[in-house]
Amino acid sequence: MRHNIGTINSMVRIAGGLTILSWCTAKMAREKPSGSDIFMTVMAAQKVAEGITRYCPMTEAFGLEKSEHTTR
């Protein structure tokens, strides 16, 4: 699989995804989970997976590429 997001972007996705995932999990442990809690948990897990694989399907769908820094 071809990488289409950069290293820093992937680290931000992993950190943010794990933060939201742990917050949603703690909230669902305290009270009955609602549909939005489950949705946010799935979206956070998706961000963690995107960060680990360094592949984002939406980036590819919109035709965006990671920026390559060229040295002159």
N, C-alpha and C positions, 0 to 999 in steps of 0.2 A: 504494500500500500504506500502510496506517495504522500509525504508530509506536505501539508498546505498551510500550517501555522508555525510561527517561530517558537524558539525556546522560551523566551520571556512570556509570550502569550500563553504558552502551554502551562507554565508555572502559575500564572495568574488564574487560569481556569481551574487548575487542581486546587489551589489554595481557596479560592472563592467557592468552588463546588463542595469541598469538604466542610467549609464553614457553614454553608447553608444546609448541607446534608445533616450535620450534627445538630444544628438548631432545630430542624424539622423533626428529627428522630427524638430529641429530648421533649419537644412539645407534644408529639404523638404518644410518648410514654406517660405523660402527665394526664392527658385528657383524650377523649375519643377522637380519632382522626377524622377530619372532614375531607371532602373531595379536593379542596385546594391544598391541604397539607400533603396529600398523596401526590398530587400533581407537582408541587414544588420539590418533593423528594426525588421524583423521577427526573425532573429537569436538572437538579443538582448532580445526580448520579451521571447524567449524560455529559455534563460539563467536566466532571472528573475523568470520564472515559475519553472525551475529546482531548484533554490535556495529556493523558498517558499515551495515547496513540498518535498525538500531534496531527490529527486529521479531523476537520470539521466539514460535515456534509453541506451546511449552508454556505460556507465560504466557496466551496466548489460549485454549488448551484448558481450562485451569483457571479461566478467567474472571477472572484478576487484571488489574488496570489499573495503570498508572504513577500514582504519587501526585502530585496537583496541589496545589501550595501556594497557598492563597487568602490575599489580604491583606484584613484587616478594617479 
